Amino acid sequence: MDALAQAVVAGADRTELAHLPTPGHYTAAHLRAEDVDSFAGVADKDVRKSIHLGDVPMPELAPNEVLVAVMASGINYNTVWSAMFEPVPTFSFLRHFGRQDRWAARHDQPFHVIGSDASGVVVRAGSGVRRWQVGDQVVVSPVYVDEEDPATHADGMLGNGMLAWGFETNYGALAHYAVARASQLLPKPAHLTWEEAASNPLCAGTAYRMLVSDRGARMTQGDVVLIWGAAGGLGAYAVQLVRNGGGIAVGVVSSERKAEYARRLGCHVVINREEIGLTGSEAPADPSVVGKRLGKRIRAATGEDPHIVFEHVGRATFGVSVFVVRRGGAVVTCGSSTGYRHEFDNRYLWMRLKRVIGSHGSNLHEQAAVHRLLDLGHLAPALTETYPLTDTAEAARLVQSNTHLGKVGVLSLAPAPGLGVTDPVRRELVARPA
C-alpha cells in the first residue's frame, strides 16, 4: 500500500492528503485484452480465470474528474459480463470511447479496471471541480454522463454520451483508486460502513428508477409487483421499495434459502420458480403454461394479477412476464442476465394494452433520492457478504453462479468490515438490514 493510501486508511486530514504524492501505479482487479478469446468453446466461462489482481498505471486526471481512494466496492452482474467477455468484450467499448478526445483516449488500454460501485475518499480533484475537495467521503454513481450533451440536462440517462462506469469506461471501482467524474459523486451516508455505502448505488438506483421514478413504472400504493430474482441485488432493493411504497411485493426465487431472505426483506408472497415449472436459464417452450401457473399463485395470494413486473432476468422469464402482467400493466426491464433475445406472444401485449418500459441505471437526481431514503432508514443496504480485494474473482464467481443473496461487497483499502461510520447515533436510529 502506497503512502497516500496508508494516510487515507489512517484517517489523515485534508491537508496531509493533499500534500502526499500520488502513486504512479496502483493495485486493481482488471481484465486483460490478451485473454479475450480464452473462453472460446468453453462451456463454463469461469470469471476466476479472467479477473486478475495487479498493478496498473495511474492515469492523468481530467479537469472535471476526481481521484477516489476506494475503501469498498461491490460486485454487479456487469462485472460478470465483462469478465466473460460477453455479449462483446468490453475492450471494444474502451476503443470506441477512446476515439472521442484526448481524455477519453486514456481509457483505451490493454487492461480494463472493472467495478461500478464505490465508496471512498477524494484524494485529488481536477482544476474544474467546484463542489468536492480532497478529504471528502463519497459514494460514486455508476452513471458516467457527458455534461455538454443537451439531452443530459433533461435526464442524464438520455444523453448519447452516457456510459456505465467501470463497464464501458476504464479505471473503475474494484481497486485501491478509481477515477470518476465530479458529476458522479454524492456524500457518503454517515451512518453506514464503507462496504454498506458501496453496495447501494447501482442496484438501489436502478430499482428506484424502474419502480418509483416518473421515468419508470410509476408504482403507487396497492400495486401488486412481481419481482423476479427477489433475493438478488436488484430484487432486494425492489422488495423494499415496493413494501415501503405501499405496494404488494410478490417475489420469485430459486431456493428456500433465498425465499427466507426475501421474506425478511418484506416480500408479502414468495414463490419458488421450480413450483411453476421454470428451471434453468432457458425460456419455457410455452410461456403461457408457466404464466398461467404463476398467475394462479399470485391471484390466490393477492386476489389480483400484477400491475407491474420487475424484469431483469431476460430470455428465461420475459415471455412469462408479458403474459402474466394484468391488462394495462407494465413490464419494466433493465437487463437480461439469461440472454438478450426475448420471445413473447405479442397478442397479450397489444390486445391487452400492456406496456414494456426500458430502464437503465439512474440519473444523479434519482441517486440523490435513494441517498435520502437510506439516510432516513427507509431503505437498507442489501449487503450480505464481503470479500477482500484479493478475492475479487471469488466474489464475482459467487454472483456468476447465482449462489449469493443480495449484494456481495469487496473491501478495497478498508482493512476490515464495519469501519467508516461517522454518525453512530443515527445508525442506532435507523432500521438495520435484515
N, C-alpha and C positions, 0 to 999 in steps of 0.2 A: 504494500500500500504506500503511495507517494505521500509527501509531506502535507499537501493540500487536503487530501482525503483524510489523513490522520487528524488534521485540525478540525475538519468537519465532524468527525466521529467524537472528538473530544469536546465539542461544543464551543469552539473558538468564536470570538466576536467578529463583527463585520470588518473591523479594521485589520485584524490579523489575517482573515481570509483574503482580503483584497491585496495584501502585500506578499502573500506566498506565491511562488511561481506555479504556473500551470504546467502539468507534466506533458512531455512530448508524446507519450503513449499511455494507454490505459487498458485495463482488463475488461473484456466484453465477451458475452455469448454471441457468436456470429456464425454465419454461413459462408462457404467458400464457393466461388464460381467454378472452380475445378471439380466440384462434386455434383454439378447439376445433372449429369447423366448417370450418376451412380445407382439410381433406383430403377433403371431401365430393365423391364422384365421381372422385377421383384414384386411379389405379392404383398409382403409386409414391409411397407416403407417406414421402417423404424427410425423415428427422428433422433434417437440417441446416436445414430451413426452420422448424422449430418450437422448437428449442433456442436460447435467447437468452442472451447473457452481459451482465450489467449489475448495477447496484446494487439491493439490496433492503433494506428496513428491518430493523434488528436487533430481535428480539423480547425482551420481558422474560423473565427466567429463572425457572422454577418452582422450588420448594424441593427437588425430587428430581432436578433436572437439572444438567448441566454444559454449559459453552460450550467447544467444542474448536476450537482453531486448526488447521485441516486442512492437513497437509503433503502428503498424497497421497490419492487416491481411485481408484475403478475403475468400469468400465462393466459393467453386468449387463443381462440381457435385460429386466428390469422397467423399466429406463430407456428402452429402445426402445419397449416397450408404452406407457409414459407419453407419450413424445413423438409417438407415432402416434395418441394418444387412443383406444386400443383395449385391451380389448374395450369399456370405457367410459372416458370422460375421468376422470382421477384427481381432478379438481376435485369430482366427486361424493363421493369418499372424504373429501376435506377438509371438505366441507359436513356430511357425516354425523358425522364425528369432532367437528367444531366445536360440535355441539349438546350435547356431554357436560358440559362445565363451562367456567369462565372461562379455564382454562389451555388447554384444547383449542380454545377459540374463536380463539386466536392463529393456528391453522393454516388457518382458513378465510379465504383471501386470494385476490385476483385473479392471484396468481403462485404457482408451485409450484417450490421449490428441490428438485431431484431428486438421486438418488445414494444408494446403500445400502451402500457400503464406505468405510471411512476409517481413516487413521492420523494422529495429530497430538498436540498438547499441550493439556492442560487449562489454560484461562486464567481461567475463573470456575467456581465451584461453588455450587450453591444451598444455602440455610440448612439443609436436611435431609440433605445429603450427608455421609457419615461416612468412607468408605473412600478417597476421592480428594481431591486438593488441587491447587491451582494449581502448574503446572510438571511434573506427571506426564505421561509419554509413554504413550499409549494406542492401542489399536485399538478400533473400535466395531462391536459385533454389530448386524446389521440387524433384530434381533427386538425389538420395542417392546411390552412387556407391561404389564398392569395388575396391580401387586403386591397389590392389595386383592381380587382375584378368587380365591376358594378353589382353583379348578382350576389356576391358575398355579403353585401350590405342589406340585402333582403333576407337572406338566410345563408349562413356560412356553408351549408351543405350543397347549395346550388351552384356555387362558382365552379367554373371549369378547372380551376387550379386546386380544387380541394383534393387532398391526399390523406391516406391513412398513415399516420406517423409510425415509423418502425416496421411498416409493411411495404408501403410504396415510397418511403424515404429511408435513408440510412441514419446511423447514429441514434438508434432507438434506446429503449429503457433497460434492457437486460444487460447492465454494465455498471461500472463504477461511475461513469459520467454519461450524460446524454445532452444532445443539442436540440433545443426546441425554440420555436418562435414565441415571442412575448405574448402573442395572441392565443397561446395555448394554456396559459397559466391561471390558476386560482389559488387562493391561500389554503394551506393545509388545514383541515379541521383540527382544532387544538386538542380535542378530547380523544382523538384516535391515535393509535400507534402508527408507526411508519407503514407497516405491512397492511393494516386495515385501510389506511388512507389510499394506498396504492391500488387496492383491489376494486375500487369503485368506478373510475372514470369511464372506461369503455363500456362495460356491461350495464351499469346503472344508467348511464346517459343514453345508451341505445334503447333500453327498455322504456325509459321515460318518454323519449320521442315517439316510440311506437304506440304507446298506450295513452299518454296523458296530453302530449303536445297537440296544438291545433293543426300540426302537420302530420299527425298520425291518425289513430283510430278514434280519438276524442272520447275515450271511455268516460262514462258517467255512473252515478250511483245506481246500483241494482243490476248493472250489466253482468251477464254471465260470460266469463272469459275463459276459453280453453287455452291452456299453456302447455305446449309440447316441451319436453325436457325441463320439467318444473324444478328439478333438483340440480340443474347445472348453473353456470354463471349467469347467463341471461335470465333463465327461468326463476332463479332465486330472488332477483330484483323484481321481476314481473309479478310474482306472487305477492310480494309486499306492497307493490303499488296498487294492485287490484284490491287487496284487502283494505288498505288504508284509504282508498278512494271510494269505498262503499260498494265495490263490486263483489261478485261471487267467483272465486278462483277455482277452476277445475284443472288439476294438474295431471299430465300423463308422464309416467316414469317407467324405468325398465327393471326395477328390483324392489323388494320390500325395504331394503336399507334406504334406498332413495325415497320411497314412499314415506317412511318415518320422518326423514329430513324435510320433505315438502309439507307434511302436516305441522311440523314445528314452526316452519316459516309462516304458516297461516292458511294453507290450502283448505278450502271447505270440502272439496271432493278430490280424491286421488285414485287414479285408475292405472293399473299395470298394463302396459301395452300388449303383453302376451295374452291377457284376458280377452282382448278384442281381435286377436289373430294377427298382430303386427309384430313381426320378428325380423331381426337383422336390419340391414341398411338398404334393402331393395324395396321398390314400390310394390304394393299388392297387385295381383293380376286384375282385380276388380275393386277399385277404391270404394265403390258404393256398398259392397258387402261389409267391409270394415267400418265404413261410415255409419251404416245402419246399426251395427252393434254398439259403436261408440255413442251415437245419438240416443239410443235407448238407455244406455247407462247414465248419460247426462240428464235426460228428462226424468228418469226415475229419481235422481238425487236432487234436482233443482226445479223440476216442473217445466223446463223450457229448453229450447235449443240455444246454443251460444250466440251472443250478439257479436263477439269478436273472437277470432282465432289468432293467437300469438305464435307466429310461424317462423322458424329458422332452421328446421331440420332439412327441408328441401324435398328432394325427389321421393324419399320414402313416405312422406306424410302429406305432400301438398294436395294431391288429388282427394285425399280424405278430408282435408281442411276445407276445400271448396265445397265438397258435398255436405259436410256436417253443419257449417255455419248457417244461421237462420236466414229466411227471406229478408233481403235488405241489409244483411250483416256484412262485416268486413273481415277479410283475411289480411293481416298486416305482416309483411315478411322483411327480414333483414339479412337473410343468408341461406345457405344450402349446404350444410355440412355433409349430407349424404349424396350430393350431386346437384348440379345446376340445371339440368334439363328436366323439366317437370311435365307430367302429363295429367290432364284433368278433363272431365266431361264439361264442355263449355255450356251445355244446356242448363246446368244448375247455376251457372254464373249469370247468363244473360236473362233467362226466363224468370229467375227469382231475384233479379235486381241486386245481386251481391256485388261487392267491391273487392278488388285486390289493391292494396296500398304498399308501394315500395318504400322502405325506410332504411336509412344508412347513417350510423353514428348519431351525433347530436351537435348542434351548434353551441357556442360558448354561453349563450343566454340560457339554453336548456341545461347545460352543465352547471351553471350557477344555481338554477332551480333545484337540481339534485343536491348540490352542495348545501343549500338551505335545509332541505329535508333531512340530510344527515346531521346537520347541526342541531336541528330540533329534536332529533331522536325518532323521527317518523320513518326513517329508513335506516337499516342497519347493514354494515358490511357483510358480505356473503362469504368471507374468507373462512376456510375450514382446515387448510394445511399450508405449511410454509417450508420452503426448501432454501438452502444456501445457494448462492450464485454458482458455486462449483457443481451443483447438482441440477442446473437448469434443464439439461437434457432429460433427466429422470422426471422432472416436474412436467415437462412438455409431453413426455410419453404417457403420463397419467391421464392427461386431457385427451391425447390421441386415442387411447384405449377406452375412453368414456367410463373410467372406473372412479372418477372423482366426484365429490359433492361440492356444489357452489363454486367458489373461486380458489385457485391454487396460487399462493404468493411465493415470491422469491426475495430473499434478503440480499441486497447488493452490498452497500457499505455498512448497514446496520449490523452490529456484531451479534445481536441476539433478538428474538421476538420480544414484544412487549415494551419497546422503547419508543420515545418520541411524543409521549403525552405531555402537553404543557398546560392543560386545564383539567386537573384530576377532579375538581369539584363538579364540573359539567359532566364529566364521564360518569359520575355516580348518579346524575340526574336523568340522563337519557337512557332509553332502552338498549340493552346489550344484544348482540347477535344470539340466535337460538343455538 
